[in-house]
Amino acid sequence: MTTPSSGLFLTFEGIDGSGKSTQCKRLAENLRAAGHDVVLTREPGGSQGAEEIRRMVLEGDPDKWSAETEILLFTAARRDHLERTIQPALAAGKVVICDRFADSTRMYQGLSRGDLRATVDQLHSLMIGREPDLTLLIDMDPATGLSRAKGRQGTEERFEDFGIGLQEQMRAGFLSLAKEFSARFRVVDGAQPIDAVAADVLHHTKQALAGDTGASEK
């Protein structure tokens, strides 16, 4: 489904409140300062159509959509994002930093309310057909992460409203994904000070930019 690219596609994953968005911005700043052309984006969102879907799925009653409906909505948003933002940037040799991608759908919709992982993967293969070159998992204690996320007091708290049980399940699931896709995942301790997390993130990114795809360091 996708065309070859010469850029680097990097994603951040983790539970709500793990500090992903902060680290996305820090990494973008560091890479731009080093002379890289960077596109900072997010999911769901990152294109006009995908942002419209974002508002539907992240706001309101936690039970307003079934998991199956969410999978379709997130896949539609991701396809538009891929076509309009990610692929053109990669084809131009840019570094694309994305706050969440398909791994979040594998977790939140694929496992949170039933065993729908196979459905997520089938749709991903059919409509997306692209994995990141590097995925940085910011690992965080679920109680701490949920406290941080709720403390933001924003409108996009539909998944946080499912409570601590979901966050604990998601943390375990993300760590399992890191083992399943060990070639592209790097796990970073999110309990460290922000500067230390940023340093680890930059270290792994520099390795990827240098063409080191080994999975020995976690």
C-alpha positions as a Python dict, from the first residue, in 0.01 Angstrom:
ca = {
    (1, 'M'): (0, 0, 0),
    (2, 'T'): (290, 237, 64),
    (3, 'T'): (580, 368, -141),
    (4, 'P'): (950, 339, -45),
    (5, 'S'): (1083, 624, 167),
    (6, 'S'): (1422, 776, 236),
    (7, 'G'): (1332, 948, 562),
    (8, 'L'): (1297, 810, 914),
    (9, 'F'): (956, 725, 1060),
    (10, 'L'): (967, 736, 1439),
    (11, 'T'): (675, 682, 1677),
    (12, 'F'): (620, 724, 2050),
    (13, 'E'): (396, 489, 2245),
    (14, 'G'): (292, 444, 2607),
    (15, 'I'): (3, 470, 2847),
    (16, 'D'): (-181, 796, 2905),
    (17, 'G'): (27, 1041, 3108),
    (18, 'S'): (360, 874, 3030),
    (19, 'G'): (511, 1194, 2888),
    (20, 'K'): (507, 1098, 2520),
    (21, 'S'): (393, 1436, 2392),
    (22, 'T'): (661, 1620, 2589),
    (23, 'Q'): (931, 1388, 2460),
    (24, 'C'): (805, 1416, 2101),
    (25, 'K'): (848, 1792, 2119),
    (26, 'R'): (1189, 1768, 2288),
    (27, 'L'): (1318, 1528, 2026),
    (28, 'A'): (1189, 1744, 1741),
    (29, 'E'): (1369, 2046, 1888),
    (30, 'N'): (1694, 1851, 1931),
    (31, 'L'): (1687, 1712, 1578),
    (32, 'R'): (1604, 2047, 1421),
    (33, 'A'): (1891, 2204, 1611),
    (34, 'A'): (2116, 1938, 1458),
    (35, 'G'): (1999, 2031, 1108),
    (36, 'H'): (1734, 1767, 1041),
    (37, 'D'): (1408, 1847, 862),
    (38, 'V'): (1142, 1724, 1106),
    (39, 'V'): (766, 1677, 1083),
    (40, 'L'): (600, 1649, 1425),
    (41, 'T'): (256, 1491, 1410),
    (42, 'R'): (11, 1286, 1616),
    (43, 'E'): (-258, 1019, 1610),
    (44, 'P'): (-542, 1020, 1582),
    (45, 'G'): (-493, 1333, 1378),
    (46, 'G'): (-213, 1481, 1172),
    (47, 'S'): (-428, 1571, 872),
    (48, 'Q'): (-753, 1762, 837),
    (49, 'G'): (-972, 1455, 799),
    (50, 'A'): (-796, 1266, 1075),
    (51, 'E'): (-830, 1558, 1316),
    (52, 'E'): (-1206, 1558, 1258),
    (53, 'I'): (-1216, 1189, 1350),
    (54, 'R'): (-1000, 1261, 1656),
    (55, 'R'): (-1265, 1486, 1802),
    (56, 'M'): (-1524, 1213, 1763),
    (57, 'V'): (-1327, 935, 1928),
    (58, 'L'): (-1147, 1112, 2213),
    (59, 'E'): (-1430, 1319, 2358),
    (60, 'G'): (-1753, 1222, 2531),
    (61, 'D'): (-1890, 914, 2704),
    (62, 'P'): (-1640, 626, 2736),
    (63, 'D'): (-1904, 381, 2605),
    (64, 'K'): (-2031, 580, 2308),
    (65, 'W'): (-1842, 364, 2054),
    (66, 'S'): (-1789, -10, 2044),
    (67, 'A'): (-1430, -130, 2008),
    (68, 'E'): (-1509, -254, 1657),
    (69, 'T'): (-1638, 89, 1550),
    (70, 'E'): (-1330, 255, 1701),
    (71, 'I'): (-1100, 26, 1502),
    (72, 'L'): (-1267, 137, 1179),
    (73, 'L'): (-1252, 505, 1277),
    (74, 'F'): (-888, 493, 1382),
    (75, 'T'): (-790, 305, 1066),
    (76, 'A'): (-970, 562, 851),
    (77, 'A'): (-793, 845, 1033),
    (78, 'R'): (-458, 668, 998),
    (79, 'R'): (-502, 611, 625),
    (80, 'D'): (-572, 982, 565),
    (81, 'H'): (-278, 1079, 788),
    (82, 'L'): (-50, 838, 601),
    (83, 'E'): (-151, 966, 258),
    (84, 'R'): (-147, 1337, 332),
    (85, 'T'): (127, 1382, 590),
    (86, 'I'): (352, 1084, 661),
    (87, 'Q'): (426, 946, 315),
    (88, 'P'): (501, 1283, 150),
    (89, 'A'): (737, 1378, 432),
    (90, 'L'): (924, 1048, 422),
    (91, 'A'): (951, 1063, 42),
    (92, 'A'): (1116, 1404, 87),
    (93, 'G'): (1373, 1255, 324),
    (94, 'K'): (1234, 1411, 640),
    (95, 'V'): (1221, 1270, 993),
    (96, 'V'): (860, 1206, 1093),
    (97, 'I'): (795, 1199, 1468),
    (98, 'C'): (446, 1071, 1548),
    (99, 'D'): (277, 1070, 1889),
    (100, 'R'): (108, 725, 1872),
    (101, 'F'): (48, 505, 1568),
    (102, 'A'): (-91, 156, 1501),
    (103, 'D'): (53, 6, 1821),
    (104, 'S'): (-192, 217, 2021),
    (105, 'T'): (-482, 73, 1821),
    (106, 'R'): (-344, -278, 1878),
    (107, 'M'): (-363, -206, 2250),
    (108, 'Y'): (-660, 22, 2318),
    (109, 'Q'): (-903, -126, 2067),
    (110, 'G'): (-741, -465, 2010),
    (111, 'L'): (-723, -575, 2373),
    (112, 'S'): (-914, -337, 2600),
    (113, 'R'): (-1265, -472, 2543),
    (114, 'G'): (-1217, -816, 2400),
    (115, 'D'): (-973, -1003, 2181),
    (116, 'L'): (-978, -794, 1863),
    (117, 'R'): (-605, -783, 1793),
    (118, 'A'): (-640, -999, 1480),
    (119, 'T'): (-900, -757, 1341),
    (120, 'V'): (-670, -461, 1403),
    (121, 'D'): (-380, -637, 1231),
    (122, 'Q'): (-591, -741, 932),
    (123, 'L'): (-713, -386, 873),
    (124, 'H'): (-363, -251, 924),
    (125, 'S'): (-222, -489, 664),
    (126, 'L'): (-500, -406, 417),
    (127, 'M'): (-517, -28, 455),
    (128, 'I'): (-186, 90, 607),
    (129, 'G'): (86, -163, 532),
    (130, 'R'): (356, 36, 710),
    (131, 'E'): (529, 2, 1046),
    (132, 'P'): (756, 267, 1202),
    (133, 'D'): (1132, 244, 1159),
    (134, 'L'): (1173, 309, 1532),
    (135, 'T'): (921, 300, 1817),
    (136, 'L'): (1007, 454, 2154),
    (137, 'L'): (797, 314, 2437),
    (138, 'I'): (794, 548, 2737),
    (139, 'D'): (724, 304, 3020),
    (140, 'M'): (541, 449, 3320),
    (141, 'D'): (369, 326, 3637),
    (142, 'P'): (-5, 324, 3553),
    (143, 'A'): (-116, 505, 3869),
    (144, 'T'): (136, 784, 3812),
    (145, 'G'): (45, 811, 3446),
    (146, 'L'): (-329, 825, 3513),
    (147, 'S'): (-279, 1091, 3780),
    (148, 'R'): (-81, 1302, 3534),
    (149, 'A'): (-334, 1252, 3255),
    (150, 'K'): (-635, 1345, 3470),
    (151, 'G'): (-445, 1643, 3606),
    (152, 'R'): (-443, 1800, 3260),
    (153, 'Q'): (-820, 1857, 3295),
    (154, 'G'): (-871, 1861, 2919),
    (155, 'T'): (-1162, 1750, 2706),
    (156, 'E'): (-987, 1447, 2549),
    (157, 'E'): (-1016, 1214, 2848),
    (158, 'R'): (-1246, 944, 2718),
    (159, 'F'): (-991, 665, 2757),
    (160, 'E'): (-859, 793, 3088),
    (161, 'D'): (-1216, 768, 3215),
    (162, 'F'): (-1203, 389, 3181),
    (163, 'G'): (-986, 397, 3496),
    (164, 'I'): (-669, 240, 3637),
    (165, 'G'): (-757, -113, 3526),
    (166, 'L'): (-730, -19, 3159),
    (167, 'Q'): (-399, 162, 3215),
    (168, 'E'): (-251, -143, 3389),
    (169, 'Q'): (-366, -366, 3105),
    (170, 'M'): (-224, -126, 2848),
    (171, 'R'): (115, -106, 3018),
    (172, 'A'): (148, -484, 3017),
    (173, 'G'): (32, -493, 2657),
    (174, 'F'): (280, -232, 2538),
    (175, 'L'): (568, -417, 2707),
    (176, 'S'): (453, -735, 2534),
    (177, 'L'): (447, -552, 2200),
    (178, 'A'): (804, -434, 2264),
    (179, 'K'): (909, -799, 2279),
    (180, 'E'): (698, -898, 1978),
    (181, 'F'): (844, -619, 1761),
    (182, 'S'): (1185, -606, 1928),
    (183, 'A'): (1366, -501, 1611),
    (184, 'R'): (1200, -157, 1613),
    (185, 'F'): (1103, -102, 1978),
    (186, 'R'): (1318, 67, 2242),
    (187, 'V'): (1185, 88, 2599),
    (188, 'V'): (1267, 407, 2792),
    (189, 'D'): (1212, 444, 3167),
    (190, 'G'): (955, 723, 3198),
    (191, 'A'): (1006, 750, 3576),
    (192, 'Q'): (1339, 924, 3520),
    (193, 'P'): (1368, 1305, 3522),
    (194, 'I'): (1248, 1458, 3195),
    (195, 'D'): (1601, 1547, 3082),
    (196, 'A'): (1721, 1189, 3139),
    (197, 'V'): (1429, 1052, 2938),
    (198, 'A'): (1507, 1298, 2658),
    (199, 'A'): (1872, 1190, 2659),
    (200, 'D'): (1776, 822, 2623),
    (201, 'V'): (1531, 909, 2345),
    (202, 'L'): (1794, 1107, 2157),
    (203, 'H'): (2049, 827, 2196),
    (204, 'H'): (1816, 568, 2038),
    (205, 'T'): (1716, 809, 1763),
    (206, 'K'): (2077, 885, 1671),
    (207, 'Q'): (2140, 511, 1641),
    (208, 'A'): (1844, 479, 1405),
    (209, 'L'): (1957, 775, 1196),
    (210, 'A'): (2298, 614, 1170),
    (211, 'G'): (2137, 299, 1034),
    (212, 'D'): (2179, 84, 1344),
    (213, 'T'): (1869, -138, 1348),
    (214, 'G'): (1997, -381, 1609),
    (215, 'A'): (1771, -464, 1903),
    (216, 'S'): (2040, -527, 2163),
    (217, 'E'): (1981, -207, 2361),
    (218, 'K'): (1655, -154, 2550),
}
